[in-house]
Amino acid sequence: MDQPDAVVWHDLECGGYTADLPLWRELATAADGPVLELGAGTGRVALDLARRGIDVIALDHDPALLAALEDRARAEDLAVTAACADARAFDLGRRVALCVAPMQTVQLLGGGQGRGRCLDCVHAHLEPGGQLAAALADPMEGCDGEVLALPLPDMGERDGWVYSSQPVAVRRENGATAIERRRDRVAPDGGRTETTEVVHLDELTAGQLEREGAARGLHALPRRHIAETEEHVGSVVVLLEA
């Protein structure tokens, strides 16, 4: 296989989401300056913005995902700067006009202490008047536990291998929402491997994040919303200004 499994699964489970792109494009164009993306992964958002002539810094803690992003940026001759770092502890040596955190990235930081460290880092990198735009969601909204009617799995093929990922349960666990997925991988010779992946999203309201931002000198602006799709819940986007 040419690509690491982490890249394949990330592309399969996240790469096809497009409902939020119009908002990030709008905010990035209005920002009139460099844009930092937290949790950039393989470049779903960062590459989309770079195609529109926007100076983008793509930050992620996984070097395999960033390597795929850089390969794609080179293939398209796009100017994207990759930064391999934890969103709770980074120093880029430059300021940005906008920081975006798509797809519930701020709910993956290990609770209030982790978010606080992230907010401190973001604030230190924002130009005066710069903004943080962070998408939040509650996957339990409209759901009472086990997923009874399973959505269609995300499926893809790479170098003769067939990948399938399907959410099978959503539940509350210790102040977080656990999203359980079943991942199936079928080899070219027919051999099959099944694993389970569980992602924990911190329970977090827009008001709570706004209060945490205010404690660090970030002023709340009117919230924005991203509509739900057949495959994804909707999001509220908190806007915080330095």
C-alpha positions in Angstrom: 0.0 0.0 0.0 1.4 3.4 -1.0 -0.3 5.4 1.8 -0.2 4.8 5.6 -3.5 3.5 7.1 -3.9 6.8 9.1 -4.1 8.7 5.8 -6.5 6.3 4.2 -8.9 6.3 7.2 -8.7 10.1 7.6 -9.5 10.7 3.9 -12.3 8.1 4.1 -14.0 9.4 7.2 -13.3 13.2 6.8 -12.2 14.0 3.3 -15.7 14.0 1.7 -17.2 16.6 4.1 -17.8 19.9 2.2 -20.7 21.6 4.1 -18.4 23.8 6.1 -16.1 24.9 3.2 -18.2 28.0 2.1 -17.9 29.5 5.6 -14.1 29.0 5.9 -13.7 30.5 2.4 -15.8 33.5 3.5 -13.9 34.1 6.7 -10.5 33.6 5.1 -11.2 36.0 2.3 -12.5 38.7 4.8 -9.5 38.2 7.1 -7.1 39.6 4.5 -4.0 37.9 5.9 -2.5 34.4 6.6 -4.8 31.7 7.9 -3.9 29.0 10.5 -5.8 25.8 10.5 -5.8 23.6 13.6 -6.2 19.8 13.0 -5.5 20.2 9.2 -5.1 16.5 8.6 -4.5 15.7 5.0 -5.6 19.1 3.8 -9.3 19.1 3.2 -9.7 22.7 4.3 -6.1 24.0 3.9 -5.8 23.0 0.3 -9.2 24.3 -0.6 -8.2 27.7 0.8 -4.8 27.6 -0.8 -6.5 27.0 -4.2 -8.1 30.4 -3.7 -4.7 32.2 -3.3 -4.9 32.3 0.5 -1.7 31.9 2.6 -2.3 28.9 4.8 -0.5 27.3 7.7 -1.7 23.8 8.3 -1.1 22.5 11.8 -1.5 18.9 12.9 0.2 16.5 15.4 0.3 13.6 13.0 3.3 13.7 10.6 1.8 11.0 8.3 -1.2 13.2 7.6 0.9 16.3 7.1 3.2 14.4 4.7 0.2 13.5 2.6 -1.0 17.2 2.7 2.4 18.4 1.6 2.5 15.9 -1.3 -0.8 17.1 -2.5 0.1 20.7 -2.2 3.3 20.1 -4.3 1.3 18.2 -6.9 -1.0 21.2 -7.3 1.8 23.8 -6.8 0.0 25.3 -3.8 1.7 27.4 -1.2 0.8 25.7 2.1 3.1 25.7 5.2 2.9 22.5 7.2 3.5 22.7 11.0 3.7 19.4 13.0 2.7 20.4 16.5 0.1 19.9 19.2 -2.7 22.4 19.1 -2.1 22.9 22.8 1.6 23.8 22.5 2.8 25.5 19.4 5.0 28.5 18.4 5.0 29.4 14.7 7.1 32.5 15.0 4.5 34.5 13.1 1.0 36.0 13.5 -2.1 35.2 11.5 -5.3 37.1 10.7 -7.5 34.0 11.2 -7.4 30.7 12.9 -9.9 28.0 12.0 -10.7 24.8 13.9 -13.0 22.7 11.7 -14.8 19.5 12.5 -14.9 19.8 16.3 -11.1 20.0 16.7 -11.5 22.0 19.9 -13.5 19.1 21.4 -10.5 16.8 21.0 -8.2 18.6 23.4 -8.8 16.7 26.7 -11.2 19.1 28.5 -11.0 22.6 29.8 -7.3 22.5 30.6 -6.3 21.4 27.1 -8.6 24.0 25.5 -7.2 26.7 27.7 -3.6 25.9 26.5 -4.9 25.9 22.9 -6.7 29.3 23.4 -3.5 30.8 24.9 -1.5 29.6 21.9 -4.0 30.9 19.4 -4.3 34.3 21.1 -0.5 34.7 21.0 -0.6 34.1 17.3 -3.5 36.3 16.3 -2.9 39.8 14.9 -4.9 42.6 16.7 -8.4 42.1 15.4 -7.6 38.6 14.3 -10.2 35.9 14.8 -10.6 32.3 15.9 -13.4 30.3 14.3 -14.1 27.0 16.0 -16.8 24.5 15.0 -18.7 22.7 17.8 -21.2 19.9 17.6 -23.2 17.5 19.8 -23.3 14.1 18.1 -25.8 13.0 20.7 -28.4 15.5 19.5 -31.4 13.6 18.4 -29.8 10.3 19.4 -30.4 8.2 22.5 -27.5 5.9 22.5 -26.9 2.9 20.2 -27.2 3.7 16.5 -30.2 1.6 15.6 -30.4 2.5 11.9 -26.8 2.3 10.8 -25.9 4.9 8.2 -24.2 3.7 5.0 -20.5 3.1 5.5 -17.8 5.3 4.1 -16.0 3.2 1.5 -12.9 3.5 -0.6 -10.3 1.5 -2.5 -6.5 2.0 -2.4 -4.1 -0.1 -4.4 -6.4 -3.1 -4.4 -7.3 -2.8 -0.8 -11.0 -2.0 0.1 -11.7 0.1 3.2 -15.0 0.5 4.9 -15.8 2.6 8.0 -19.2 2.7 9.7 -20.4 4.4 12.9 -22.1 1.9 15.1 -22.7 3.7 18.4 -22.8 7.1 20.1 -22.8 7.3 23.9 -21.9 9.6 26.8 -18.7 8.7 28.6 -17.2 10.6 31.5 -18.0 14.1 30.3 -17.4 13.3 26.6 -19.3 11.8 23.7 -17.8 8.6 22.4 -18.3 7.8 18.7 -17.6 4.2 17.9 -16.7 3.2 14.4 -16.2 -0.3 12.9 -13.4 -0.3 10.4 -13.1 -3.1 7.8 -10.1 -3.7 5.5 -10.1 -6.3 2.7 -6.8 -7.2 1.1 -6.4 -7.9 -2.6 -6.3 -11.7 -1.8 -9.6 -11.4 0.1 -8.2 -11.4 3.6 -10.3 -9.3 6.0 -9.3 -7.3 9.1 -11.9 -5.7 11.4 -11.1 -3.2 14.1 -12.9 -0.7 16.3 -12.0 3.0 16.6 -13.5 5.2 19.3 -13.2 9.0 19.2 -14.1 11.0 22.3 -15.4 14.5 21.9 -15.5 16.8 24.9 -18.9 18.0 25.8 -18.7 21.7 25.1 -21.3 24.5 24.5 -20.8 27.6 22.5 -21.3 29.7 25.6 -18.7 27.8 27.6 -16.1 28.3 24.9 -17.0 32.0 24.6 -16.5 32.3 28.4 -13.1 30.5 28.2 -12.1 32.8 25.4 -13.2 35.9 27.3 -11.0 34.9 30.2 -8.0 35.1 27.8 -8.9 38.4 26.2 -10.8 37.0 23.2 -14.1 38.8 22.5 -17.1 36.8 21.3 -18.6 37.8 17.9 -22.0 36.6 16.6 -22.0 32.9 16.1 -22.3 31.2 12.7 -23.9 27.9 11.8 -23.2 25.0 9.5 -26.2 23.0 8.4 -26.5 19.3 9.0 -26.2 16.9 6.1 -27.5 13.3 5.6 -24.1 12.1 6.9 -23.1 14.8 9.4 -24.7 16.7 12.3 -24.8 20.4 12.1 -22.3 22.7 13.8 -22.3 26.0 15.6 -19.2 28.1 14.9 -17.9 30.2 17.7 -16.1 33.4 16.6 -13.6 34.9 19.0 -11.7 38.1 18.2 -8.4 39.3 19.7 
